[in-house]
Amino acid sequence: NAALRGDIKSVLKWISANRTEDRVNTVNSDEKMNVPILFLASRNNHLTLMTLLLQLGADADLRNSSGFTTIQILFSDAMFERGDISCRVGLLLGWGATFIDGDEWRHSLSRARKWGYHK
């Protein structure tokens, strides 16, 4: 998948190929879990592609097939194992991504502290 590879040119070409569809908010099948294209870009820390997708109107709170947003998935142990998520989280929060409630935020911060990413 071009978004996973961070292939900006291919992603933008695909989005522009059909302007009648909302391709920037497409949900792709990835590892048997339907996820927004924004998450595919964020998964491998492609900040430039994430920024372009958000500028083109990607919904920072779009949910996958399990009901999780990109920011919620970023706060999973699997993503912390891959490294620091702070730049991606900051970008998403800057574009209006939200947490459901204070309890979810506290749980996410607790998980970040566990992995040493609480700054």
C-alpha positions in Angstrom: 0.0 0.0 0.0 1.4 3.4 -1.0 0.3 5.0 2.3 2.2 2.5 4.3 5.3 3.1 2.2 4.8 6.9 2.5 4.7 7.2 -1.3 3.2 10.7 -1.4 3.2 10.9 -5.2 1.2 7.7 -5.6 -1.3 8.5 -2.9 -1.9 12.0 -4.2 -2.3 10.7 -7.7 -4.8 8.1 -6.5 -6.8 10.7 -4.5 -6.9 13.0 -7.5 -7.9 10.3 -10.0 -11.6 10.5 -8.9 -12.7 13.7 -7.3 -16.3 12.6 -7.0 -15.2 10.1 -4.3 -14.0 11.1 -0.9 -10.8 9.1 -1.3 -8.9 11.0 1.4 -11.3 9.4 3.9 -11.1 5.9 2.4 -11.0 3.0 4.7 -8.6 0.3 3.4 -8.4 -3.3 4.4 -5.1 -3.8 6.2 -4.3 -7.1 8.1 -8.0 -8.0 8.3 -8.9 -4.6 10.0 -10.4 -1.8 8.0 -8.4 1.3 8.8 -8.5 4.9 7.4 -5.8 5.8 5.0 -4.6 8.4 7.5 -3.8 5.6 10.0 -1.8 3.8 7.3 0.3 6.9 6.9 0.7 7.4 10.6 1.6 3.8 11.3 5.0 4.1 9.8 5.5 7.7 10.9 5.0 9.4 7.5 4.4 12.9 8.9 4.5 14.7 5.6 1.9 12.3 4.1 -0.3 12.6 7.2 -0.1 16.4 6.9 -1.1 16.4 3.3 -4.0 14.0 3.9 -5.2 16.3 6.7 -4.9 19.4 4.5 -6.9 17.6 1.8 -9.7 17.0 4.3 -8.9 13.7 6.0 -11.1 13.2 9.1 -8.8 13.0 12.1 -11.5 11.2 14.0 -12.5 8.6 11.3 -12.9 5.2 12.9 -11.8 1.8 11.8 -14.1 -1.3 11.6 -13.6 -1.8 15.4 -14.6 1.7 16.2 -11.1 3.1 17.0 -9.7 6.4 15.7 -6.2 6.8 14.5 -5.1 8.5 17.7 -6.6 5.7 19.8 -4.7 3.1 17.7 -1.5 5.1 18.1 -1.8 4.7 21.9 -1.8 0.9 21.7 1.1 -1.2 23.0 1.8 -2.4 19.4 2.4 1.2 18.3 4.5 2.0 21.4 6.7 -1.0 20.6 7.5 0.7 17.2 8.7 3.9 18.9 7.8 7.4 19.9 4.3 8.5 18.8 4.4 12.0 20.1 4.9 13.8 16.7 2.0 11.9 15.2 -0.2 12.5 18.1 0.6 16.2 18.2 -0.2 16.5 14.5 -3.5 14.7 14.9 -4.5 16.8 18.0 -3.5 19.9 16.1 -6.0 19.0 13.4 -8.8 18.4 15.9 -8.5 14.7 16.8 -10.3 14.0 20.0 -10.5 11.4 22.8 -13.9 10.2 23.9 -13.6 11.3 27.5 -11.2 12.1 30.3 -11.0 8.4 31.4 -9.7 7.4 27.9 -7.2 10.3 28.0 -5.9 9.2 31.5 -5.7 5.6 30.3 -3.7 6.6 27.2 -1.3 8.7 29.3 -0.8 5.8 31.7 0.1 3.6 28.8 2.5 6.3 27.4 4.2 6.5 30.9 4.5 2.7 30.9 6.5 2.9 27.6 8.5 6.0 28.7 6.7 8.4 26.2 5.0 10.7 28.7 6.8 14.0 28.0 
